[in-house]
Amino acid sequence: MKLVILDSQTVSKDGDVSLEPVTSLCDTTVYGAVSDDKVSKAIGDADCVICNKCLITREVFETCHNLKYVGLFATGYNNVDLDAATDFGAVVANVPSYSTDAVAQHTFALILDYFNKISDYSASTRSGDWINYKFFSYFYDPIYELSGKTIGIIGFGDIGQKVAQIAEAFGMNILTYTRTPDKAKGKAKSVSFEELMKESDIITLHCPLNDSTREIINKRSLALCKPTAMIVNTSRGGVINENDLADALKAGSIAYASLDVLTYEPMREDCPFIGLKNITITPHIAWAPIETRKRLIKSVASNLKAFLEGNPINKVNN
């Protein structure tokens, strides 16, 4: 069978992780990147395609008559028209849970950077401020303990639960808003969305992007927050109305935001957060440690192998 990989550079930067577990399974053509208008041409007569963010539309299935398998270098699959895949008899397979540890780690890296002012104090020290200070300990900007703070976790799947475990180790109070409240365990308490927004010192998003979560963080929900609250998003950019969040940050109605994802990626020049001082943005890297990407590629290979053997796994369409 023929396989085409459309956007290998999204998972293997300059070959820092090997694609061999996948490419060894088929006659494979690898593209570093393919624009969405060239996807059909790149796939051609291939039987299988694997991608990360390239759009696999109904038009692609109509054009690429041999295409019977779409594998994803990701958990999310909103870039694939699932109804069209089903109509054309194609299997779509994702990789669940591969990045749980990495995303939870990045979530707390963002939280700790803010509460301990790591970046600010490091920059100040590099500029010579400590050299010019007369006392042994230089603290010009308040830092805070996480113990006793309340973290509100929106979405309580694998990543949300991992974040709760870490929060418990820090001695935090844990609230969660989830469609499956029976998953709340340990110190985690399932509450309404409104209560979570009102009571949380940190609000962290770990939900999928769908009709019920799109722009769940907006002018109305932000108005419920404490003025000292911090928003963290390592899920999908579209769960936040970015203009409303920017307005809240400018007005000081919330204190800070740390984001690893944006509605439009890569970041655009008209992003409403540009120029704001009370925000940290990282370029969608929570999922990207070396170990995590190796695990991802191994799972993508397992998905493809199962399909080739006639027993598809991690299928997300009907």
N, C-alpha and C positions, 0 to 999 in steps of 0.2 A: 504493500500500500504506500501511497505517496502522502507525505506530511509536509505542511508549510508552517513555520513559526514566523509570526508577523512582526513582533516587537521585542526581540530578545534583549535589547539594551535596557529594557525596563526591569529586568531581573538579573542580568549578568553584565555588569559594567566593565567593558574591556576584558571580558573573560574571567573576571575574578571568581566566579563560580562556574563549574562546568555544566554544559547542557547534555553531555554524553549519555546520562541515564535515559534521556528522551530521544535524542537523535539516533541512538543505536537500535531503536525499535522499528524504524521505517526508513524508506528512501526519503531523506529530509532535505528541504531547502530552508535556510535560515536567513531572515532579514533582520537587520538591526532595528529598523523602524520603517513603517509603511503608513502613509497618510490615508485617511478614511476613504478618499475618492479613488485610491489605487488598490483597495483590499481585494476586490473581485479579480482584478488582473493578476495580483500576486498569488492568489489561491489557485486560479486556473482550473486544471482538471484534478487537483488533489482530492484525496478522500477524507483527509483530516486536516484540521487547522488548530493551532494553539496560539493564544494571544493573551494579552493583559487588558489593554484598554481600547484596542481597535474595535470599531463598530461592525458587528456582524448583523446586517439588516436583512429584511425580507428580500430586497433586491440582490443581496449577495447569494442567498439560497436559490433565487430564480436564475441567476447567471452561472453559478458553479454547480453543475448538475451532479457531479460525483460526491459532493460534500455530505458526509454522513456523521461527522464527529467534530464537535467544537470543544476543545479543552481550554481551561482558563488557568493562567498563572495568578489566580486570585480566589478569594472567597466570594466577593461580589460578582454579579453577572448581569447588571443592568445595561451593559453594552451589547447584549445579545438579545435579539428578538426571539423569545422562547416560543411564542405561538407559531412563528414562521418555521422555526426548527422542527417543531412537532409536526406541522403540516407537511414538511418535506422529509419526514422520517429520520431526522438527525438527532443524535444524542448530544446534550450539553452537560458537561461535567465541571464542577468547581472543586476547590480544595478547602474544606472547612478546617478551622481550628489550628492551622499551622503557625499562626503568628501570635497566639494568646500571650505567651510569656514576653515577647518582644514589645507588644503594644502596651501591656500593663507596665512594663519597665519604663517605656517612654512617657507614659502618662505621669508616673511619679517623678521622672526626671524633670518634667515641666513644672510640676507642683513644687518640688524641692528647690528648683532654681528660683522660683518666685518667693517662697516663704523664707528661704535662707539668703536670698539676694546674691547668689553665687556669681552670676555674670557681672553684676554691678560692682561687687567688692573686688573681683578679680581685675576689672578694668581700672578701678580706682587705684589698686596697688600697682598695676603696670605703669600708671601715669605718675607714680612717685608720691602719692598722697600719704602713704604710711611712713615713708622716709622722713617726711616733713611734719610728722605728728609727734607730740611730746610724750604720749603715754604708750604703754605696751599694747593696749587693745584699742583698735580704731573702729568704732561703730557709729557711723553718721546716719545710717538709715535703719529703722527698726526691723528686726527679724523675729519670727514667731515659731512656736512649737506647733506640730501637727496634733499632738496628743490633746484630746478633748475637743478638737474641731469636728464639725459635722460635714461629711462628704455625701453628696447626693449623686447616685449612679443611675443614669437613664439608660435602660437596657441591661438585662442581667443574664446574658448568655455566658459563654466561656470566658470572654475577656472581662465583662463586668464582674463576674464572680471572682476572677483572679485579682482584680483591683480591690475588691472587698477584702480578700484575704490579706493583702498587703496593708490596707488601711487598718484592719484589725490589729496587725502587728505594731502599728504606730500608735495604737490606743485611741483611734478615732471613733466617733459615732457614725453609723452607716445607715443611710436611707436609700431605698431603691424604688424606682418607678418602672414597672415591667408588666407585660401582658401575661406573664406566668408567675404570679406572686407566690406560689407554693415553692418556688426555687429559693426564696429568701431563707437563709439559715445562718446559724451562728449569731453574730451581733447585728446582722443586716435586718432591717425592718422595712417591709413593703408599705408604701404610703401613696397617697394621691399625687398627681403631678404638681398641683398647686402647693401642697404641703412641702414637697421636696424643694420647690423653687424658693419658698419663703424661709425655710429653716436651714438651708445648706450654706456653709462657708465656701465650699468648693462644689461646683456642679460639673460632672464629667460625663461625656456622651459616649455610649458604647452600643448604639442601636443601629439597625440597618436603615438605609434610606428607602422609604416607601411612602405611600399616600398618607399614612397616619403620622409619620415622623417628619415629613418635609417641612422645613422652617418651623419646627416645634419651639425653637428659641427665636422669639420675635418680640415686638414692642410690648405686647400684652404680658407675655411670660417674664420678660426682663423687668417689668415694673413690679413684679412680686419679690424680686431679689433684695437681699441686704445690700446696702451701698458698699460694704466691704467684701462682697462675694467675688469669687474667681470662676470663670467659665473655662473649661478644658474640652477640646474636641479632637479626638483621634479616630473618629468614625468616618463620616462622610461630610463634606462641606455643605451639602444641601440641607442638612438638618438645622442650619442656622440661617436666618435672614441677615445677611451681612451688613446691610445698610442700617438695620435696627440696632445691631450689636455695636456698630461704629458710633451711632448716635449716643447709645448708653455709655460707652467708654468716654466719649467727648464730654458728656454732661456730668460724669462722675457718679451716675446712678448705680454702676457697678465699678469695682476697683480695677479688675484686670482680666485679660483673656490670654490663653495660650492655645494655639491652634497648630495642628499638623496637617490639616486638610482645608481646602477652600472650595467654593462652588465651582470656580473655573481654574483648572490646572493645565499647564503651568500658570502661575500668578500673572494677572494682567496689569497693565499700567494704570487702569482705572479702578483697581481694587480699593474699596473704601477704607481699608486699614492702613494704607500707606501714609506715613507721617505721624501716626499715633505713637505716643511714648509708652502707654500702659497696655502693651500687647507684645507677645512673643509669637513668632511664626516660624515653624520649621517646614521644610519642603517635602512633606508626605514621606517621611522616613521611619515612622514608628515600626513598620513591618519589615525593615530592610537590613537588620544585622546579617552578617555572613552566614551564621548558623541557621537563621530563619530561612534565608533564600535557598540554602542547600536542602533543607527539609522540604521546602515548597517544590523544588525541582524533582526530588525523589517521589513526592506524592503525585505530581503531574504525570510522571512516568508510570506510576502504579495505575492511575486512572486510564491512561492510554493502553497499557498492557491488558487491563481487564476488558476494555472495549474490543481490542483485537482478538481476544479469546472468546468473545461472545457473551461476556458477563459484566456489563457496564456497572460501575460503582460511582457514587457521589453524583448521580444524575439529578439535575434540577428542573428538567422539563417533563411534561407528561408523555 
